[in-house]
Amino acid sequence: MNLCCEAASVSGKTLSGRAPGEHAALARWDDLDGLEVLTGDFRRHAFLPHWHDTYMLATVERGGVRLRHEAGLAEIVPGSTVLLNPGDVHDAVGISEAERWHYRVFFLPRTILNLVSERERLAFRHAVSSEASLWRRLIALHRTLEEQGTLLERSTALTGLIESLAPEVSGAALETGEISPSVALDRVRQYLEAHWMDAVPLEDLGAVAGLSRFHLLRSFRRQYGLAPHAFQLQLRVQRAKQMLFEGAAAKDTAVECGFFDQAHLTRTMRRYAGVTPARVAAISSKP
C-alpha cells in the first residue's frame, strides 16, 4: 500500500505536502481480518495517483475531498463514500485549501468482502455512494476503533458496516431469516456470561448459535434488547462496580475486568453506570 506524502500536482493544483498541524496515522487490526484504517486530518496534503491491493472505502467527517479515479472525478463530503476495487488508480486532494478535511479511509482485504458472497471475484457496483446508513456505519466503526473498543464491539461495528455495504457489491447476498429459537440465543447469552472478560470474536458466537454473524446480531438484539458486545460490556461493568465497591484501585479493576486501560474503564462506566470509577470509590468509602 503506497500512500504518497510528497508534493503533488492534482486536478490542476500543485500543493505542498503538509501544512502545520496536519497529521495522519495508518493502523492494521489483525483481529479484524487485517482491516487497515487511515486517519488523516489535512488541509494542503495531496495524494499522488496510486492503487491498493484491497477494497477501499473513503469518506470524511468534516470538510471535503476531490478524488480522481478511473471512472471520473468524485467529491466526498460528509454523508458520501467513495468505493474502489483493488487496483483502481486514484488520487485525492482537499476541495478547498482554506478548509481542513478529516479523511477516514478503510482498506478491506478480500476475506472481509467475501463475507457478503462466496463468489470468487466481487466488485463495487458504483464508485460513489450517498447512502447515509453506510456513511454512519463507517464513522461508527472508526470511532469504535479509535476508542479501543472490545473485540466484540469492533467485530459488531465491522459487521454492521458489511451489512450496509452489501447492496453496493455485485453478487452480494446476505442471509435473511426468521428470529432464531430462544434456545440458540440462550446459548450465546450463557457463553458471554462464562466468557465475560475474554476477547470473543463474533464468529465464535455465531458458531455457538449455529447462525451467521448477521442473523445472530439481529436476533440477539431483538431477544435481549442489546447487541452482544453491549451485553458483554454490561457484564464487565457489573464486575467492575463490585470490585470498586470492595476498594480495588481503578487501574487494577480495568485489568481484571478486561478493559483496554483505565481510560477505557472510565468511558464505559460513565456510559453504562453514569459515574466514573473514582466517584464509585468515593461513595463506597463513606461510613
C-alpha positions in Angstrom: 0.0 0.0 0.0 1.7 3.2 -1.2 0.2 6.5 0.1 2.5 9.3 -1.0 3.1 12.3 1.3 5.2 14.3 -1.1 4.3 17.4 -3.0 1.9 16.5 -5.8 0.1 18.0 -8.8 -3.5 17.0 -8.5 -6.5 18.3 -10.5 -4.5 21.2 -11.8 -3.0 22.3 -8.5 0.4 22.0 -7.1 0.3 21.6 -3.4 2.9 21.3 -0.7 3.0 18.0 1.2 1.8 19.1 4.7 0.5 22.2 6.4 1.3 23.0 10.1 -0.8 20.8 12.3 -1.6 18.2 9.8 -1.2 14.6 10.9 -2.1 11.1 9.8 -1.9 7.5 11.1 -2.3 4.1 9.5 -3.3 1.1 11.7 -3.9 -2.5 10.9 -6.3 -4.6 13.0 -5.1 -8.2 12.9 -8.1 -9.4 14.9 -10.4 -8.0 12.2 -9.0 -10.0 9.3 -6.3 -7.4 8.7 -8.6 -4.4 8.3 -6.5 -1.2 7.8 -7.6 2.3 8.7 -6.1 5.6 7.6 -7.0 8.5 9.7 -5.8 11.9 8.4 -6.5 15.5 9.3 -5.3 17.5 6.4 -5.5 20.9 4.7 -2.9 21.1 1.9 -1.9 17.5 1.7 -2.3 15.7 -1.6 -2.0 12.1 -2.6 -0.2 11.1 -5.8 -2.0 8.7 -8.1 -1.7 5.2 -6.6 -3.6 2.0 -6.1 -4.3 -0.6 -3.4 -4.4 -4.4 -3.4 -7.5 -4.2 -1.1 -11.0 -2.8 -1.4 -11.1 0.9 -0.3 -13.8 2.9 1.3 -13.1 6.6 1.8 -15.1 9.4 3.4 -14.8 12.5 5.5 -16.2 13.5 8.9 -15.6 17.2 8.1 -14.5 19.2 5.0 -14.5 17.8 1.5 -12.1 15.8 -0.8 -11.8 15.8 -4.5 -10.8 12.3 -5.6 -10.0 11.4 -9.2 -10.3 7.8 -10.1 -10.5 5.7 -13.3 -14.2 6.3 -13.8 -14.1 10.0 -13.3 -14.0 12.7 -10.6 -15.8 12.4 -7.2 -16.2 14.9 -4.5 -16.5 13.4 -1.0 -18.4 15.3 1.7 -19.9 14.1 5.0 -22.6 11.6 4.1 -21.0 10.3 0.9 -18.5 7.5 0.4 -16.1 6.5 -2.4 -15.8 2.8 -3.0 -12.9 1.5 -5.0 -11.9 -2.0 -6.1 -8.4 -3.5 -5.8 -6.1 -2.0 -8.5 -8.2 1.2 -9.1 -5.8 4.1 -9.6 -6.8 7.3 -7.8 -5.5 10.5 -6.1 -7.0 12.8 -3.5 -6.8 16.5 -2.5 -8.9 18.8 -0.4 -11.7 20.7 -2.2 -10.6 24.0 -0.5 -7.2 24.9 0.7 -8.8 27.1 3.4 -10.7 24.2 4.9 -9.3 21.2 6.8 -10.6 17.8 5.8 -10.9 14.9 8.2 -10.2 11.9 6.0 -11.2 8.4 7.0 -10.2 5.5 4.8 -10.8 1.8 5.3 -8.9 -0.9 3.4 -10.8 -4.2 3.3 -8.9 -7.4 2.4 -10.8 -9.7 0.1 -11.6 -12.0 3.0 -13.8 -9.3 4.6 -15.8 -8.6 1.5 -16.2 -12.3 0.8 -18.5 -12.3 3.9 -21.2 -10.9 1.7 -20.9 -13.5 -1.0 -19.0 -16.7 -1.8 -18.2 -15.6 -5.3 -14.5 -15.5 -6.0 -14.5 -12.1 -7.6 -16.5 -9.3 -6.2 -16.7 -5.6 -7.2 -18.4 -2.5 -6.1 -21.3 -1.5 -8.4 -20.5 2.2 -8.3 -17.6 4.3 -7.3 -19.6 6.8 -5.2 -22.4 6.1 -2.7 -24.7 8.7 -1.0 -26.3 6.1 1.2 -26.5 7.7 4.7 -26.5 4.3 6.6 -23.2 3.3 5.0 -21.6 6.6 5.9 -22.9 6.4 9.5 -21.6 2.9 10.0 -18.2 3.9 8.6 -17.9 6.7 11.1 -19.2 4.4 13.9 -16.6 1.8 13.1 -13.9 4.4 13.0 -14.9 5.8 16.4 -15.1 2.3 17.9 -11.6 1.6 16.7 -10.3 5.0 17.9 -11.7 4.4 21.3 -10.1 1.0 21.6 -13.4 -0.9 22.0 -13.5 -4.6 22.9 -13.0 -7.2 20.2 -16.7 -8.0 20.2 -17.5 -4.3 19.9 -15.1 -3.9 17.0 -16.5 -7.1 15.3 -20.0 -5.8 15.7 -19.2 -2.5 14.2 -17.4 -4.1 11.2 -20.3 -6.5 10.7 -22.8 -3.6 10.7 -20.6 -1.9 8.0 -20.5 -5.0 5.9 -24.3 -5.3 6.1 -24.7 -1.7 4.8 -22.1 -2.4 2.2 -23.8 -5.5 0.7 -26.2 -3.6 -1.7 -23.1 -1.8 -3.2 -21.4 -5.1 -4.1 -22.2 -7.0 -7.3 -23.3 -10.6 -6.5 -23.7 -10.0 -2.8 -26.3 -12.0 -0.9 -26.6 -11.8 2.9 -28.6 -14.4 4.8 -32.1 -13.3 6.0 -34.3 -15.3 8.1 -36.8 -15.5 10.9 -35.8 -14.9 14.5 -33.9 -17.8 15.9 -35.3 -20.1 18.6 -34.7 -18.8 22.1 -32.6 -21.8 23.0 -29.9 -20.9 20.4 -29.8 -17.3 21.7 -29.7 -18.5 25.3 -26.6 -20.5 24.5 -25.0 -17.3 23.3 -26.0 -15.4 26.4 -24.6 -18.2 28.6 -21.4 -18.2 26.6 -21.0 -14.5 27.1 -21.7 -14.8 30.8 -19.0 -17.5 31.0 -16.5 -15.5 28.9 -17.4 -12.0 30.1 -13.8 -10.8 30.3 -12.4 -12.6 27.2 -11.9 -11.3 23.8 -14.7 -13.0 22.0 -14.9 -12.9 18.2 -18.4 -12.6 16.7 -17.7 -15.7 14.6 -17.4 -17.7 17.8 -20.9 -16.5 18.9 -22.2 -17.4 15.5 -20.8 -20.9 15.9 -22.4 -21.3 19.4 -25.8 -20.3 18.0 -25.4 -22.0 14.6 -26.1 -18.7 12.8 -24.3 -16.3 10.5 -23.0 -13.2 12.3 -25.6 -11.1 10.5 -28.6 -13.2 11.6 -27.1 -13.5 15.1 -26.8 -9.8 15.6 -30.4 -9.1 14.5 -31.8 -12.0 16.6 -29.8 -11.3 19.7 -30.8 -7.6 19.7 -34.4 -8.4 19.4 -34.3 -11.1 22.1 -32.4 -9.1 24.7 -32.6 -5.5 23.6 -28.8 -5.2 23.3 -26.1 -6.2 20.8 -23.8 -9.0 22.1 -20.9 -6.5 22.6 -23.1 -4.2 24.7 -24.3 -7.2 26.7 -20.7 -8.3 27.4 -19.7 -4.7 28.4 -22.6 -4.6 30.9 -21.3 -7.8 32.5 -17.8 -6.2 32.8 -19.3 -3.1 34.3 -21.2 -5.1 36.9 -18.0 -6.9 37.9 -16.1 -3.5 37.9 -18.6 -1.9 40.2 -18.3 -4.8 42.6 -14.5 -4.5 42.7 -14.6 -0.7 43.1 -17.1 -1.0 46.0 -14.7 -3.5 47.6 -11.9 -0.9 47.4 -10.0 -2.0 44.4 -8.0 0.6 42.5 -9.4 1.7 39.2 -6.3 0.7 37.3 -6.4 -2.8 38.8 -10.1 -3.1 38.1 -9.6 -2.2 34.5 -7.1 -5.0 34.0 -9.1 -7.6 36.0 -12.3 -6.8 34.1 -11.0 -7.0 30.6 -10.8 -3.3 29.7 -8.1 -1.9 27.5 -6.9 0.5 30.1 -8.2 2.8 32.9 -9.4 5.4 30.4 -11.5 2.7 28.7 -13.0 1.6 32.0 -13.8 5.3 32.8 -15.5 5.9 29.5 -17.5 2.7 29.7 -18.5 3.3 33.4 -19.7 6.7 32.5 -21.8 5.4 29.6 -23.4 2.5 31.4 -23.4 3.4 35.1 -23.5 7.2 34.8 -20.4 7.6 37.1 -16.6 7.4 36.9 -14.7 4.8 38.8 -13.3 7.5 41.1 -16.9 8.5 42.1 -17.9 4.9 42.8 -14.8 4.5 45.1 -15.5 7.8 46.9 -19.1 6.9 47.6 -18.3 3.4 48.7 -15.7 4.6 51.1 -18.1 6.8 53.1 -19.1 5.5 56.5 
